[in-house]
Amino acid sequence: MMRRECEVWRLGRVPYAEAWALQNRLAVERSRDGIDRLLLLEHPHTYTLGSSGHDEHLLMPAVERERLGIDMFRVDRGGDITYHGPGQLVGYPIIQLERDALRADFVGYVRRLEQVLIATVADYGVIAQPIKGLTGVWVASPRGEAKIAAIGVRINVRAVTKHGFALNLNTDLSYFGGIVPCGIRDKDVTSLATLLGAPVDETEVTGRLIAHFGAVFDCDMRERMLEED
């Protein structure tokens, strides 16, 4: 049996609203064309509040967000509030899951995303793991458990996925101070650069993540040239 193929779109820095519209379009197309895709990008400074988000977890007032150029969106993914910005690797898989036992597939899908992220940072000697009852991927830090990657997804009625994960690479972590990240007050946020004590090559990390995504989801990854129609 042939392995399925997954297109990889490396999009660079994309405004959040533009990327959200692209996800919605491709999710509709996935049901028609049968093409799985993995969108990889970063956003300008942005806060997003998910479907289980609480307004009180947005700490930074609007006037300060405007001064710093931080956009704010309420979105249809699961989870609470998070930050996106430069130096962060954001992945939006637009793939179709098995439609039988969809709830079990949802849990299994999130577990597989965690595996991809854990394997990626392990290439740099960083040990990460999930924490029962919490979303995302976590590492040990001098201040206790810290989140290195956030996960928030949505699966539509056709079992097509949207949204995904955000892995902190060379991220300016000070922007997380404007929110209660994912609504969790007693845990820290970190980045791969912070853990390693030096900036990381984001292109290299992206390549490693693509390889791990293909291994975990059992698909052949094909990079799409931006000039392709």
N, C-alpha and C positions, 0 to 999 in steps of 0.2 A: 504494500500500500504506500502510495506516494505521500510524503510529508506535505502539509499545506505551506503556502508561501505567505510571507508577511512583508509588505512594503514598509520601508523606513523613510520617513520624511524628516530631514534635518532642516529646521526652519529658521534657526537663529533667534534673534530677539523679536517677539511678536506682541503687540498690545493685547491685553487680555480679551477684550470684546471681540477682536478679530479672530483670535484663536477659538473662542467659544462658538462663534458663528461657523467656523470651519468644521469644528467637531460635529455640530448639529447637522451640517450638510453631508458630511462623510458618513455619519451614522445612518442617515436615510439611504444614501447610496449603497452602503454595505448590504442592506437587505435586497438590493437589486443586482449589484455587480459581483457579490461574493468575494470581494477583495478585503483581506485583513490589512490594517495599517497601524503603524506605531509612529506617532508624531512626537518629535523630540525638539525642545525649544527652551527659551527662557523668556520671562516677562519683564517689562519695566516694573517699578515698585507698585505693588498691588496687594490689597487685602481682599479676601473672599470669605463670605459667610455662607456656610452650607445649610442644608435643610434642617439640621438639628442645632443650628447656631443660636446664640443668645446675644442680644444687643449689648448687654453689659460687659461682654468679653472684648468689645472694641473700646480700648481705653483712650486712644488718641482723638482729640476733638477735630471736627471738620476743618477748622481754620488752620490747624497744624498740618493736617494731611495735605491741604492745598498748598501750604508753604513748601512742603517737602516733595510735592509732586506725586503723591500716593493716590492711586485710584482705588475705588471701593465698589465691589459687586456682591449682590446676593445671587447665589447660583443654585443649580438643581442637583449638585452632588450630595452625597452623605457627609456627615461630620459637622464640625463647628467652624471656627474661624482660623484662617492661616494666612501666612505671608508668602508672596512670590516676588522675586526680584533678581537682579543681575547676579551671576555666580551660582545660580541654582539650576540644576538639570531637571526639567519638567517633562514627564512622559504622559502622553494621552493615547492609550491603545484604543483603537476602534476595531474591535474584533467581535465575532459572534460566538457565544458560548453554546454548549449543548442545551437544548430547550427543555429536556426532561429534568424534573427535579431541580427547577431553576434556583430555589432557595439554597440548596446544597451547592450548586454551581457557584452561586455568589460568594459563599464562604470560601470555597476552594479557589476561586479566582483571586480573592484578596490574599490568601495564603501564598499563591504562586507569585504575585507581585512582591510580597515580602521576600520570597526566596531569591528573586532576581536582584533585589537591592542588597540583601545580605551577602550574596555571592560577589557582587560588584565591589563592595567596600572590603571584603575579605582579600581581594587581590592586592590591597594596600596594607595588609596586616591588621586590619581593624575587625574586631569581633563584634558583630551586631546580632540582635535577636528581637523577636516580637515580645510584647508583654501581655499576658492574658487580661482581657477586659479593656485594653487600650488599642487604639489604631496606630499604625506606623511602625517604624523600625528604630530600635533603641540601642545605645551603647553605654558603657560605663565611662564616667567622667569624674574628675576630682570633686564635683559637686553632686555626685549621685547619677542616677540614670538620666540620660539626655537623649532627646529625639534627633536623629540625623536625617530621617526621611518621613514625610507625611504621606498618607494615602487617603483618598476620598473618591469614591466612584459612583456611577449611576449605570443601571442596566435597564434598557427599555423593554417594552412588551415583546419585542422580537429577539430578545436576549443579546442585543448589541450593546457593547460597553462604551461609556464616555468618561471623561475626566481621568484620573489616574494617580500619579505619584509626583512628589517633588523631593529631590535629593539635594541636600545642602553641600555644595562643593567649596567655592570661594565666597560664599554668601556673607554679606554684612549683617551679622546677627543682631545688631542694635535695633533694626526695624521690628524685630519680634517684641521689643519692649513696648510697642504701641498697642499690643493685643494681649489676651490670655491665650497663648497658642493652643489650638484645639480644645480650648476650655479647661485645660489642665493647669492648675495653679502651682502645684508642688514639684514640678519637674522642669528641667532645663532644656534648651535647644542647643545643638552644636553643629559643626560642619566638618567635612573631611579635612579641610585645610587646618582648622583649629586642632584637630586630633593629631595631625602629622607635624604641626609646627611650621608649615610652609605651604604656599599656594600649590594647587594641583593643576595638571594639564587637563583642561576640561574636554578637549577633543579626544584624548586618550581614554578618559573615564567613560565618555559616551560610547566609544568603540567597544569597550569591555562590557558595558551594560547591554548593548545590542546583542553581543555574543551570548551572554547569559540569558537574555530574554528568549532567544531562539532555542536554547537548550531546555529551559524550563517549560516553555509552551510547545515544544516539539515542532518547530516550524523553521523553514529556511528563510533567512532574512535577506531581502533584496533592497539595496539602497536606491531610492528614486532620485534621479537628477532633477533639479528644480526647473529646468527648462522643459521637462516632459509635460505633455498635455494631460 
